[in-house]
Amino acid sequence: MGGSSVTRGHGVLEPLLAKLRAKKANALIPEPARAGRILDVGCGSFPFFLSGTRFSEKFGLDKMVDPAAPGLPAGLQLRQFEVYEAPALPFADNFFDVVTMLAVFEHIRVDRLTWLITEIHRVLKPGGVYVMTTPSGWTGPILTGLKIAGLVSKEEIDEHEDSYSAKKVRAIMAHTPFQPANVRIGYFELGMNLWMQARKA
């Protein structure tokens, strides 16, 4: 990984938080899926999660990524992607076994978020899994304090469009093709973060 930052901006806790997100995401990925393809939407300027997860093929999308940047791990297929401009995810139907979106949900406007999740459903294979994490809605004042103290990235926190509870996430998912019975939601990091695993029927 070298000296590459796991996120934009600076924050003493950012490397630890990225590791905790990656650990939770990996725990939600079915082991047989690792023989297939994974897509990480919003992989960051440095694809921290992808660089450490085991998969046969790994793909990443982010508006900040430079696919030709030196120091990137070998075997990753990275593409620049702007969620507010793209007409679709740049992949065929039923292409991925797993799609992840870690600490990205809160950065996207709700109108575009439902579009993106619908696109994620399209590119997932039947039986494929979508995994996401996002800060719990009640943590806003805590995140602001951590930002002021320089413990988390100011750039990342200032870009938050919204915050989420399990109920609010389920309301958004109800406007996507994922069936409610195939959506699981829980909390981690002492309830400060929320995770979701949604399976395509």
FILOGU-847200 format. One record per residue: residue number from 1; residue in one letter; x negated, y negated, z of N, C-alpha, C, O in turn. Coordinates in nm, 3 decimals. Example, Ala and Ser with C-alpha at 12.3 -4.5 7.8 and 13.67 -1.06 7.14 Angstrom:
<sites>
- 1, A, -1.319, 0.569, 0.780, -1.230, 0.450, 0.780, -1.320, 0.330, 0.780, -1.424, 0.332, 0.846
- 2, S, -1.285, 0.225, 0.708, -1.367, 0.106, 0.714, -1.290, -0.003, 0.787, -1.341, -0.114, 0.804
</sites>
This chain:
<sites>
- 1, M, -0.083, 0.121, 0.000, 0.000, 0.000, 0.000, -0.085, -0.124, 0.000, -0.041, -0.231, -0.042
- 2, G, -0.208, -0.110, 0.047, -0.297, -0.223, 0.046, -0.248, -0.336, 0.131, -0.189, -0.313, 0.236
- 3, G, -0.273, -0.459, 0.086, -0.231, -0.575, 0.163, -0.100, -0.633, 0.116, -0.064, -0.744, 0.155
- 4, S, -0.026, -0.559, 0.034, 0.098, -0.610, -0.022, 0.203, -0.627, 0.087, 0.216, -0.544, 0.177
- 5, S, 0.278, -0.736, 0.078, 0.382, -0.764, 0.175, 0.504, -0.678, 0.147, 0.536, -0.652, 0.031
- 6, V, 0.571, -0.634, 0.253, 0.691, -0.552, 0.235, 0.814, -0.636, 0.205, 0.919, -0.583, 0.170
- 7, T, 0.802, -0.769, 0.218, 0.915, -0.856, 0.191, 0.863, -0.993, 0.150, 0.744, -1.020, 0.161
- 8, R, 0.953, -1.079, 0.103, 0.913, -1.216, 0.072, 0.894, -1.294, 0.202, 0.956, -1.263, 0.303
- 9, G, 0.807, -1.392, 0.197, 0.784, -1.474, 0.315, 0.703, -1.400, 0.420, 0.636, -1.301, 0.390
- 10, H, 0.710, -1.449, 0.543, 0.629, -1.393, 0.650, 0.717, -1.365, 0.771, 0.814, -1.436, 0.798
- 11, G, 0.681, -1.262, 0.842, 0.752, -1.226, 0.964, 0.677, -1.113, 1.032, 0.651, -1.010, 0.970
- 12, V, 0.641, -1.133, 1.158, 0.561, -1.035, 1.230, 0.628, -0.898, 1.234, 0.561, -0.795, 1.228
- 13, L, 0.761, -0.898, 1.244, 0.834, -0.772, 1.257, 0.871, -0.707, 1.123, 0.920, -0.594, 1.121
- 14, E, 0.848, -0.776, 1.012, 0.894, -0.724, 0.883, 0.840, -0.585, 0.850, 0.918, -0.501, 0.806
- 15, P, 0.710, -0.556, 0.869, 0.662, -0.420, 0.838, 0.732, -0.312, 0.921, 0.766, -0.206, 0.869
- 16, L, 0.754, -0.339, 1.050, 0.823, -0.243, 1.136, 0.967, -0.223, 1.091, 1.015, -0.110, 1.083
- 17, L, 1.037, -0.333, 1.061, 1.176, -0.323, 1.019, 1.188, -0.246, 0.887, 1.281, -0.168, 0.869
- 18, A, 1.094, -0.269, 0.795, 1.095, -0.196, 0.668, 1.076, -0.047, 0.691, 1.140, 0.035, 0.626
- 19, K, 0.988, -0.011, 0.784, 0.966, 0.131, 0.815, 1.090, 0.194, 0.877, 1.122, 0.309, 0.845
- 20, L, 1.159, 0.122, 0.964, 1.280, 0.176, 1.026, 1.391, 0.195, 0.923, 1.463, 0.294, 0.928
- 21, R, 1.404, 0.100, 0.830, 1.504, 0.114, 0.723, 1.472, 0.235, 0.636, 1.560, 0.314, 0.601
- 22, A, 1.344, 0.249, 0.601, 1.302, 0.361, 0.517, 1.328, 0.495, 0.587, 1.373, 0.591, 0.523
- 23, K, 1.301, 0.500, 0.715, 1.323, 0.624, 0.791, 1.471, 0.661, 0.791, 1.506, 0.777, 0.769
- 24, K, 1.559, 0.564, 0.815, 1.702, 0.590, 0.815, 1.749, 0.632, 0.676, 1.826, 0.728, 0.663
- 25, A, 1.705, 0.563, 0.571, 1.745, 0.598, 0.435, 1.701, 0.739, 0.400, 1.779, 0.816, 0.343
- 26, N, 1.578, 0.774, 0.433, 1.528, 0.908, 0.402, 1.610, 1.015, 0.474, 1.631, 1.124, 0.420
- 27, A, 1.655, 0.986, 0.595, 1.735, 1.082, 0.671, 1.874, 1.103, 0.609, 1.936, 1.206, 0.633
- 28, L, 1.921, 1.007, 0.530, 2.053, 1.016, 0.468, 2.049, 1.076, 0.327, 2.153, 1.094, 0.265
- 29, I, 1.931, 1.106, 0.278, 1.914, 1.162, 0.144, 1.913, 1.315, 0.152, 1.828, 1.371, 0.221
- 30, P, 2.003, 1.383, 0.083, 2.002, 1.530, 0.083, 1.872, 1.584, 0.024, 1.827, 1.536, -0.080
- 31, E, 1.813, 1.680, 0.088, 1.683, 1.734, 0.044, 1.686, 1.784, -0.101, 1.590, 1.757, -0.173
- 32, P, 1.790, 1.855, -0.147, 1.788, 1.903, -0.286, 1.781, 1.790, -0.390, 1.732, 1.810, -0.501
- 33, A, 1.829, 1.670, -0.353, 1.830, 1.558, -0.448, 1.689, 1.512, -0.482, 1.669, 1.448, -0.585
- 34, R, 1.593, 1.544, -0.398, 1.456, 1.496, -0.420, 1.390, 1.557, -0.543, 1.285, 1.509, -0.588
- 35, A, 1.450, 1.661, -0.597, 1.400, 1.718, -0.722, 1.443, 1.635, -0.843, 1.400, 1.662, -0.956
- 36, G, 1.528, 1.536, -0.820, 1.581, 1.455, -0.929, 1.528, 1.313, -0.929, 1.411, 1.289, -0.899
- 37, R, 1.618, 1.218, -0.962, 1.579, 1.078, -0.980, 1.642, 0.990, -0.872, 1.756, 1.012, -0.831
- 38, I, 1.565, 0.891, -0.827, 1.615, 0.790, -0.734, 1.599, 0.652, -0.795, 1.500, 0.624, -0.864
- 39, L, 1.696, 0.565, -0.768, 1.688, 0.423, -0.804, 1.700, 0.342, -0.677, 1.792, 0.362, -0.598
- 40, D, 1.607, 0.249, -0.655, 1.616, 0.156, -0.542, 1.649, 0.019, -0.598, 1.566, -0.044, -0.664
- 41, V, 1.771, -0.029, -0.573, 1.816, -0.160, -0.621, 1.773, -0.265, -0.519, 1.805, -0.255, -0.401
- 42, G, 1.699, -0.367, -0.567, 1.644, -0.466, -0.477, 1.521, -0.411, -0.407, 1.506, -0.426, -0.285
- 43, C, 1.434, -0.347, -0.483, 1.317, -0.279, -0.426, 1.213, -0.375, -0.370, 1.122, -0.333, -0.298
- 44, G, 1.225, -0.505, -0.401, 1.130, -0.604, -0.350, 1.014, -0.626, -0.444, 0.995, -0.551, -0.541
- 45, S, 0.936, -0.727, -0.417, 0.819, -0.756, -0.501, 0.716, -0.645, -0.491, 0.640, -0.621, -0.584
- 46, F, 0.714, -0.576, -0.375, 0.636, -0.453, -0.361, 0.732, -0.343, -0.318, 0.800, -0.357, -0.217
- 47, P, 0.740, -0.231, -0.394, 0.841, -0.127, -0.368, 0.803, -0.039, -0.249, 0.765, 0.077, -0.267
- 48, F, 0.814, -0.094, -0.128, 0.770, -0.024, -0.007, 0.841, 0.110, 0.011, 0.777, 0.213, 0.033
- 49, F, 0.974, 0.109, 0.001, 1.048, 0.234, 0.023, 1.014, 0.338, -0.082, 0.988, 0.454, -0.048
- 50, L, 1.014, 0.299, -0.208, 0.985, 0.394, -0.315, 0.845, 0.452, -0.304, 0.823, 0.569, -0.337
- 51, S, 0.751, 0.372, -0.259, 0.613, 0.420, -0.252, 0.596, 0.531, -0.148, 0.500, 0.608, -0.155
- 52, G, 0.689, 0.540, -0.053, 0.673, 0.638, 0.054, 0.774, 0.751, 0.054, 0.766, 0.841, 0.137
- 53, T, 0.872, 0.747, -0.038, 0.972, 0.853, -0.040, 0.938, 0.957, -0.145, 0.876, 0.925, -0.247
- 54, R, 0.976, 1.082, -0.121, 0.943, 1.192, -0.212, 1.057, 1.212, -0.312, 1.171, 1.239, -0.274
- 55, F, 1.025, 1.197, -0.440, 1.121, 1.223, -0.547, 1.045, 1.261, -0.673, 0.930, 1.223, -0.692
- 56, S, 1.112, 1.338, -0.758, 1.049, 1.376, -0.884, 1.028, 1.254, -0.974, 0.922, 1.239, -1.036
- 57, E, 1.128, 1.166, -0.979, 1.118, 1.042, -1.058, 1.173, 0.927, -0.975, 1.277, 0.940, -0.910
- 58, K, 1.102, 0.814, -0.978, 1.139, 0.699, -0.895, 1.148, 0.573, -0.981, 1.057, 0.542, -1.058
- 59, F, 1.260, 0.501, -0.964, 1.285, 0.378, -1.039, 1.320, 0.266, -0.941, 1.382, 0.290, -0.837
- 60, G, 1.280, 0.143, -0.975, 1.312, 0.029, -0.891, 1.354, -0.091, -0.973, 1.302, -0.115, -1.082
- 61, L, 1.449, -0.169, -0.919, 1.495, -0.293, -0.982, 1.484, -0.407, -0.882, 1.518, -0.391, -0.765
- 62, D, 1.437, -0.522, -0.928, 1.435, -0.642, -0.845, 1.402, -0.761, -0.932, 1.326, -0.749, -1.029
- 63, K, 1.458, -0.877, -0.898, 1.427, -0.997, -0.975, 1.284, -1.043, -0.953, 1.229, -1.115, -1.037
- 64, M, 1.221, -1.002, -0.841, 1.087, -1.048, -0.807, 0.977, -0.952, -0.850, 0.859, -0.986, -0.842
- 65, V, 1.013, -0.832, -0.896, 0.911, -0.730, -0.921, 0.833, -0.761, -1.049, 0.888, -0.813, -1.146
- 66, D, 0.705, -0.727, -1.047, 0.619, -0.737, -1.166, 0.571, -0.597, -1.198, 0.480, -0.547, -1.131
- 67, P, 0.630, -0.531, -1.299, 0.592, -0.393, -1.329, 0.445, -0.372, -1.361, 0.393, -0.261, -1.351
- 68, A, 0.376, -0.480, -1.399, 0.234, -0.469, -1.435, 0.141, -0.517, -1.324, 0.021, -0.527, -1.346
- 69, A, 0.194, -0.547, -1.207, 0.111, -0.600, -1.098, 0.008, -0.497, -1.054, 0.039, -0.378, -1.047
- 70, P, -0.114, -0.541, -1.025, -0.216, -0.447, -0.976, -0.181, -0.396, -0.837, -0.117, -0.466, -0.758
- 71, G, -0.223, -0.275, -0.808, -0.204, -0.220, -0.674, -0.074, -0.147, -0.652, -0.050, -0.096, -0.542
- 72, L, 0.011, -0.141, -0.754, 0.136, -0.066, -0.738, 0.108, 0.083, -0.743, 0.023, 0.126, -0.821
- 73, P, 0.177, 0.163, -0.664, 0.158, 0.307, -0.669, 0.190, 0.363, -0.806, 0.280, 0.313, -0.875
- 74, A, 0.118, 0.466, -0.847, 0.141, 0.528, -0.977, 0.273, 0.604, -0.977, 0.318, 0.650, -0.872
- 75, G, 0.333, 0.618, -1.093, 0.452, 0.701, -1.107, 0.583, 0.630, -1.083, 0.689, 0.692, -1.095
- 76, L, 0.579, 0.501, -1.050, 0.703, 0.425, -1.030, 0.740, 0.354, -1.160, 0.654, 0.297, -1.226
- 77, Q, 0.866, 0.357, -1.195, 0.915, 0.283, -1.311, 0.995, 0.163, -1.259, 1.105, 0.178, -1.207
- 78, L, 0.936, 0.045, -1.274, 0.994, -0.077, -1.218, 1.039, -0.171, -1.329, 0.974, -0.183, -1.432
- 79, R, 1.154, -0.236, -1.305, 1.206, -0.331, -1.404, 1.257, -0.455, -1.332, 1.310, -0.448, -1.221
- 80, Q, 1.239, -0.570, -1.396, 1.298, -0.693, -1.344, 1.449, -0.689, -1.369, 1.495, -0.643, -1.474
- 81, F, 1.524, -0.739, -1.271, 1.670, -0.732, -1.280, 1.730, -0.846, -1.201, 1.699, -0.864, -1.084
- 82, E, 1.816, -0.923, -1.266, 1.885, -1.034, -1.201, 2.033, -0.998, -1.191, 2.103, -0.991, -1.291
- 83, V, 2.079, -0.976, -1.069, 2.213, -0.923, -1.047, 2.323, -1.015, -1.097, 2.432, -0.969, -1.133
- 84, Y, 2.298, -1.147, -1.100, 2.402, -1.240, -1.144, 2.404, -1.262, -1.295, 2.492, -1.331, -1.346
- 85, E, 2.308, -1.206, -1.365, 2.300, -1.227, -1.510, 2.318, -1.100, -1.591, 2.363, -1.106, -1.705
- 86, A, 2.284, -0.986, -1.536, 2.287, -0.860, -1.611, 2.430, -0.817, -1.643, 2.518, -0.827, -1.558
- 87, P, 2.454, -0.769, -1.765, 2.587, -0.718, -1.798, 2.614, -0.579, -1.740, 2.730, -0.538, -1.727
- 88, A, 2.507, -0.508, -1.706, 2.519, -0.372, -1.652, 2.384, -0.329, -1.597, 2.282, -0.390, -1.629
- 89, L, 2.383, -0.226, -1.513, 2.256, -0.165, -1.476, 2.195, -0.102, -1.601, 2.267, -0.041, -1.680
- 90, P, 2.063, -0.115, -1.621, 2.001, -0.071, -1.747, 1.974, 0.079, -1.753, 1.862, 0.121, -1.783
- 91, F, 2.076, 0.159, -1.723, 2.060, 0.304, -1.723, 2.189, 0.369, -1.774, 2.297, 0.310, -1.769
- 92, A, 2.175, 0.492, -1.822, 2.288, 0.567, -1.875, 2.379, 0.617, -1.762, 2.339, 0.621, -1.646
- 93, D, 2.500, 0.655, -1.799, 2.593, 0.715, -1.704, 2.532, 0.843, -1.646, 2.458, 0.915, -1.715
- 94, N, 2.562, 0.873, -1.519, 2.525, 1.001, -1.457, 2.374, 1.029, -1.464, 2.332, 1.141, -1.492
- 95, F, 2.293, 0.926, -1.440, 2.148, 0.937, -1.459, 2.073, 0.969, -1.329, 1.971, 1.037, -1.332
- 96, F, 2.124, 0.920, -1.215, 2.050, 0.930, -1.088, 2.116, 1.027, -0.990, 2.238, 1.043, -0.988
- 97, D, 2.032, 1.090, -0.910, 2.078, 1.173, -0.800, 2.104, 1.091, -0.675, 2.191, 1.123, -0.595
- 98, V, 2.026, 0.983, -0.657, 2.038, 0.895, -0.541, 2.015, 0.751, -0.584, 1.926, 0.724, -0.665
- 99, V, 2.094, 0.659, -0.530, 2.069, 0.515, -0.544, 2.064, 0.457, -0.404, 2.153, 0.482, -0.322
- 100, T, 1.961, 0.378, -0.376, 1.949, 0.313, -0.246, 1.953, 0.162, -0.263, 1.923, 0.108, -0.369
- 101, M, 1.993, 0.095, -0.154, 1.998, -0.051, -0.152, 1.976, -0.093, -0.007, 2.071, -0.101, 0.071
- 102, L, 1.852, -0.118, 0.029, 1.815, -0.138, 0.169, 1.797, -0.286, 0.199, 1.711, -0.352, 0.140
- 103, A, 1.878, -0.338, 0.292, 1.874, -0.479, 0.330, 1.892, -0.569, 0.208, 1.824, -0.671, 0.193
- 104, V, 1.984, -0.531, 0.121, 2.016, -0.607, -0.001, 2.163, -0.648, -0.003, 2.197, -0.755, -0.053
- 105, F, 2.249, -0.564, 0.051, 2.394, -0.586, 0.053, 2.429, -0.729, 0.093, 2.512, -0.794, 0.030
- 106, E, 2.365, -0.776, 0.199, 2.398, -0.907, 0.257, 2.351, -1.025, 0.172, 2.386, -1.139, 0.199
- 107, H, 2.270, -0.996, 0.068, 2.215, -1.103, -0.016, 2.300, -1.131, -0.139, 2.271, -1.223, -0.215
- 108, I, 2.406, -1.052, -0.160, 2.482, -1.061, -0.285, 2.624, -1.109, -0.256, 2.689, -1.060, -0.163
- 109, R, 2.672, -1.203, -0.336, 2.810, -1.252, -0.320, 2.909, -1.136, -0.337, 2.885, -1.045, -0.416
- 110, V, 3.018, -1.140, -0.264, 3.112, -1.029, -0.262, 3.167, -0.997, -0.401, 3.182, -0.880, -0.436
- 111, D, 3.196, -1.100, -0.482, 3.251, -1.075, -0.616, 3.154, -0.993, -0.701, 3.196, -0.904, -0.775
- 112, R, 3.027, -1.023, -0.689, 2.927, -0.949, -0.767, 2.890, -0.816, -0.700, 2.845, -0.723, -0.767
- 113, L, 2.908, -0.809, -0.571, 2.878, -0.688, -0.497, 2.968, -0.573, -0.541, 2.920, -0.461, -0.560
- 114, T, 3.096, -0.598, -0.556, 3.186, -0.491, -0.601, 3.151, -0.446, -0.742, 3.160, -0.328, -0.774
- 115, W, 3.111, -0.540, -0.827, 3.065, -0.505, -0.962, 2.942, -0.415, -0.953, 2.934, -0.312, -1.021
- 116, L, 2.846, -0.453, -0.870, 2.722, -0.377, -0.860, 2.748, -0.235, -0.807, 2.691, -0.139, -0.859
- 117, I, 2.832, -0.222, -0.706, 2.860, -0.090, -0.650, 2.934, -0.004, -0.753, 2.912, 0.116, -0.760
- 118, T, 3.021, -0.066, -0.833, 3.087, 0.007, -0.942, 2.985, 0.056, -1.044, 2.997, 0.167, -1.095
- 119, E, 2.885, -0.026, -1.074, 2.778, 0.014, -1.164, 2.693, 0.126, -1.103, 2.652, 0.218, -1.173
- 120, I, 2.668, 0.118, -0.973, 2.594, 0.225, -0.905, 2.670, 0.357, -0.916, 2.610, 0.461, -0.942
- 121, H, 2.800, 0.352, -0.898, 2.883, 0.471, -0.914, 2.868, 0.528, -1.055, 2.859, 0.649, -1.073
- 122, R, 2.867, 0.441, -1.154, 2.855, 0.486, -1.294, 2.725, 0.560, -1.319, 2.725, 0.664, -1.384
- 123, V, 2.613, 0.508, -1.268, 2.483, 0.569, -1.300, 2.451, 0.689, -1.211, 2.356, 0.762, -1.239
- 124, L, 2.528, 0.711, -1.105, 2.509, 0.829, -1.022, 2.567, 0.953, -1.091, 2.671, 0.945, -1.157
- 125, K, 2.499, 1.066, -1.074, 2.554, 1.194, -1.118, 2.671, 1.232, -1.027, 2.676, 1.188, -0.912
- 126, P, 2.764, 1.313, -1.074, 2.865, 1.369, -0.983, 2.796, 1.441, -0.867, 2.706, 1.522, -0.888
- 127, G, 2.840, 1.411, -0.745, 2.775, 1.464, -0.627, 2.658, 1.381, -0.579, 2.601, 1.408, -0.473
- 128, G, 2.620, 1.279, -0.658, 2.510, 1.191, -0.620, 2.547, 1.102, -0.503, 2.664, 1.084, -0.471
- 129, V, 2.444, 1.045, -0.439, 2.462, 0.971, -0.315, 2.410, 0.828, -0.328, 2.301, 0.804, -0.381
- 130, Y, 2.490, 0.734, -0.278, 2.451, 0.594, -0.265, 2.427, 0.566, -0.116, 2.514, 0.591, -0.033
- 131, V, 2.308, 0.515, -0.083, 2.269, 0.485, 0.055, 2.237, 0.338, 0.066, 2.161, 0.284, -0.015
- 132, M, 2.294, 0.272, 0.165, 2.260, 0.131, 0.186, 2.245, 0.102, 0.335, 2.299, 0.174, 0.419
- 133, T, 2.172, -0.004, 0.365, 2.163, -0.057, 0.501, 2.185, -0.207, 0.495, 2.154, -0.272, 0.395
- 134, T, 2.238, -0.262, 0.605, 2.259, -0.406, 0.616, 2.264, -0.444, 0.763, 2.307, -0.362, 0.844
- 135, P, 2.223, -0.565, 0.801, 2.235, -0.605, 0.941, 2.381, -0.607, 0.987, 2.470, -0.643, 0.910
- 136, S, 2.405, -0.568, 1.111, 2.541, -0.577, 1.167, 2.585, -0.722, 1.177, 2.503, -0.811, 1.202
- 137, G, 2.713, -0.746, 1.157, 2.765, -0.881, 1.151, 2.737, -0.966, 1.274, 2.719, -1.087, 1.262
- 138, W, 2.734, -0.903, 1.392, 2.717, -0.979, 1.515, 2.574, -1.026, 1.539, 2.548, -1.099, 1.634
- 139, T, 2.480, -0.985, 1.453, 2.338, -1.017, 1.477, 2.295, -1.152, 1.421, 2.178, -1.188, 1.430
- 140, G, 2.388, -1.228, 1.361, 2.349, -1.355, 1.301, 2.269, -1.447, 1.391, 2.162, -1.493, 1.351
- 141, P, 2.318, -1.477, 1.514, 2.240, -1.565, 1.603, 2.104, -1.507, 1.640, 2.007, -1.581, 1.657
- 142, I, 2.096, -1.374, 1.653, 1.968, -1.310, 1.685, 1.871, -1.326, 1.569, 1.754, -1.359, 1.590
- 143, L, 1.919, -1.303, 1.448, 1.832, -1.318, 1.331, 1.784, -1.462, 1.315, 1.670, -1.486, 1.276
- 144, T, 1.872, -1.557, 1.345, 1.831, -1.698, 1.338, 1.720, -1.726, 1.438, 1.623, -1.794, 1.405
- 145, G, 1.734, -1.674, 1.559, 1.629, -1.692, 1.659, 1.499, -1.627, 1.619, 1.392, -1.685, 1.637
- 146, L, 1.506, -1.506, 1.564, 1.385, -1.436, 1.519, 1.318, -1.510, 1.403, 1.196, -1.513, 1.392
- 147, K, 1.401, -1.570, 1.318, 1.348, -1.649, 1.207, 1.272, -1.770, 1.260, 1.161, -1.798, 1.215
- 148, I, 1.331, -1.841, 1.353, 1.266, -1.960, 1.409, 1.135, -1.924, 1.478, 1.039, -2.001, 1.474
- 149, A, 1.133, -1.807, 1.541, 1.012, -1.762, 1.611, 0.907, -1.704, 1.517, 0.798, -1.670, 1.561
- 150, G, 0.939, -1.694, 1.389, 0.844, -1.639, 1.293, 0.833, -1.488, 1.296, 0.735, -1.431, 1.247
- 151, L, 0.934, -1.422, 1.353, 0.928, -1.276, 1.364, 0.990, -1.206, 1.244, 0.954, -1.092, 1.214
- 152, V, 1.082, -1.273, 1.175, 1.136, -1.221, 1.050, 1.126, -1.330, 0.944, 1.106, -1.448, 0.976
- 153, S, 1.138, -1.291, 0.818, 1.117, -1.381, 0.706, 1.227, -1.488, 0.695, 1.345, -1.455, 0.683
- 154, K, 1.187, -1.613, 0.700, 1.282, -1.723, 0.682, 1.346, -1.717, 0.544, 1.466, -1.739, 0.529
- 155, E, 1.265, -1.686, 0.442, 1.315, -1.680, 0.305, 1.427, -1.577, 0.292, 1.528, -1.602, 0.227
- 156, E, 1.408, -1.461, 0.355, 1.508, -1.355, 0.346, 1.636, -1.393, 0.422, 1.746, -1.377, 0.369
- 157, I, 1.622, -1.443, 0.544, 1.740, -1.475, 0.625, 1.821, -1.589, 0.562, 1.944, -1.585, 0.562
- 158, D, 1.752, -1.689, 0.509, 1.822, -1.804, 0.449, 1.899, -1.766, 0.323, 1.986, -1.842, 0.279
- 159, E, 1.869, -1.651, 0.264, 1.937, -1.607, 0.143, 2.060, -1.521, 0.171, 2.129, -1.479, 0.077
- 160, H, 2.090, -1.494, 0.298, 2.206, -1.411, 0.328, 2.334, -1.479, 0.282, 2.358, -1.596, 0.312
- 161, E, 2.416, -1.405, 0.209, 2.544, -1.456, 0.160, 2.658, -1.426, 0.258, 2.756, -1.500, 0.265
- 162, D, 2.643, -1.316, 0.335, 2.750, -1.275, 0.425, 2.692, -1.177, 0.526, 2.575, -1.138, 0.517
- 163, S, 2.774, -1.138, 0.624, 2.734, -1.036, 0.721, 2.849, -0.937, 0.734, 2.963, -0.969, 0.698
- 164, Y, 2.819, -0.817, 0.785, 2.914, -0.707, 0.769, 2.933, -0.623, 0.894, 2.839, -0.596, 0.969
- 165, S, 3.058, -0.582, 0.914, 3.095, -0.478, 1.009, 3.131, -0.354, 0.926, 3.143, -0.362, 0.804
- 166, A, 3.149, -0.241, 0.994, 3.191, -0.120, 0.924, 3.325, -0.143, 0.854, 3.345, -0.099, 0.740
- 167, K, 3.416, -0.211, 0.922, 3.549, -0.238, 0.863, 3.537, -0.322, 0.737, 3.607, -0.297, 0.638
- 168, K, 3.450, -0.421, 0.740, 3.434, -0.509, 0.624, 3.369, -0.435, 0.507, 3.405, -0.458, 0.392
- 169, V, 3.273, -0.347, 0.537, 3.210, -0.268, 0.432, 3.314, -0.176, 0.368, 3.319, -0.163, 0.245
- 170, R, 3.397, -0.111, 0.450, 3.500, -0.023, 0.396, 3.598, -0.099, 0.308, 3.646, -0.046, 0.208
- 171, A, 3.629, -0.222, 0.344, 3.720, -0.304, 0.263, 3.660, -0.331, 0.125, 3.732, -0.329, 0.025
- 172, I, 3.530, -0.356, 0.120, 3.462, -0.377, -0.008, 3.461, -0.247, -0.088, 3.489, -0.248, -0.208
- 173, M, 3.428, -0.137, -0.023, 3.420, -0.008, -0.092, 3.555, 0.033, -0.149, 3.561, 0.108, -0.246
- 174, A, 3.665, -0.014, -0.088, 3.799, 0.019, -0.137, 3.825, -0.040, -0.275, 3.916, 0.004, -0.345
- 175, H, 3.744, -0.139, -0.316, 3.758, -0.200, -0.448, 3.660, -0.142, -0.549, 3.638, -0.200, -0.655
- 176, T, 3.600, -0.027, -0.517, 3.504, 0.041, -0.605, 3.556, 0.182, -0.632, 3.651, 0.226, -0.568
- 177, P, 3.493, 0.254, -0.725, 3.541, 0.390, -0.756, 3.508, 0.495, -0.650, 3.558, 0.607, -0.660
- 178, F, 3.427, 0.463, -0.550, 3.398, 0.560, -0.445, 3.525, 0.589, -0.365, 3.595, 0.497, -0.324
- 179, Q, 3.553, 0.716, -0.341, 3.671, 0.754, -0.265, 3.646, 0.736, -0.116, 3.539, 0.774, -0.067
- 180, P, 3.741, 0.679, -0.042, 3.721, 0.653, 0.101, 3.677, 0.776, 0.180, 3.600, 0.765, 0.275
- 181, A, 3.727, 0.893, 0.142, 3.692, 1.016, 0.215, 3.545, 1.052, 0.198, 3.491, 1.130, 0.276
- 182, N, 3.480, 0.997, 0.096, 3.340, 1.028, 0.068, 3.244, 0.921, 0.118, 3.127, 0.920, 0.081
- 183, V, 3.294, 0.830, 0.201, 3.212, 0.721, 0.254, 3.191, 0.742, 0.404, 3.287, 0.753, 0.480
- 184, R, 3.064, 0.746, 0.445, 3.027, 0.758, 0.587, 2.952, 0.631, 0.627, 2.868, 0.582, 0.552
- 185, I, 2.983, 0.579, 0.746, 2.919, 0.457, 0.795, 2.878, 0.477, 0.941, 2.951, 0.538, 1.018
- 186, G, 2.763, 0.426, 0.977, 2.717, 0.432, 1.115, 2.621, 0.318, 1.145, 2.600, 0.230, 1.061
- 187, Y, 2.564, 0.321, 1.264, 2.474, 0.214, 1.309, 2.341, 0.273, 1.353, 2.333, 0.389, 1.392
- 188, F, 2.237, 0.191, 1.346, 2.105, 0.230, 1.396, 2.034, 0.107, 1.450, 2.085, -0.004, 1.441
- 189, E, 1.914, 0.128, 1.505, 1.840, 0.019, 1.570, 1.926, -0.049, 1.677, 1.946, -0.170, 1.676
- 190, L, 1.977, 0.033, 1.769, 2.059, -0.016, 1.881, 2.182, -0.091, 1.834, 2.228, -0.185, 1.899
- 191, G, 2.235, -0.049, 1.721, 2.356, -0.112, 1.667, 2.332, -0.239, 1.590, 2.427, -0.301, 1.542
- 192, M, 2.206, -0.279, 1.575, 2.177, -0.405, 1.506, 2.185, -0.393, 1.354, 2.195, -0.494, 1.284
- 193, N, 2.179, -0.270, 1.304, 2.191, -0.248, 1.161, 2.295, -0.140, 1.132, 2.320, -0.052, 1.214
- 194, L, 2.353, -0.151, 1.016, 2.457, -0.061, 0.971, 2.405, 0.020, 0.853, 2.332, -0.033, 0.770
- 195, W, 2.441, 0.148, 0.846, 2.407, 0.229, 0.730, 2.534, 0.284, 0.667, 2.636, 0.301, 0.733
- 196, M, 2.526, 0.313, 0.537, 2.636, 0.377, 0.468, 2.580, 0.482, 0.372, 2.478, 0.461, 0.306
- 197, Q, 2.649, 0.594, 0.367, 2.622, 0.696, 0.266, 2.753, 0.722, 0.193, 2.852, 0.761, 0.255
- 198, A, 2.754, 0.701, 0.062, 2.873, 0.722, -0.018, 2.841, 0.824, -0.128, 2.742, 0.809, -0.200
- 199, R, 2.924, 0.925, -0.139, 2.900, 1.032, -0.237, 2.997, 1.020, -0.354, 3.117, 0.997, -0.335
- 200, K, 2.944, 1.035, -0.474, 3.029, 1.031, -0.595, 3.098, 1.165, -0.611, 3.032, 1.270, -0.609
- 201, A, 3.227, 1.163, -0.626, 3.304, 1.287, -0.639, 3.269, 1.359, -0.770, 3.324, 1.466, -0.798
</sites>
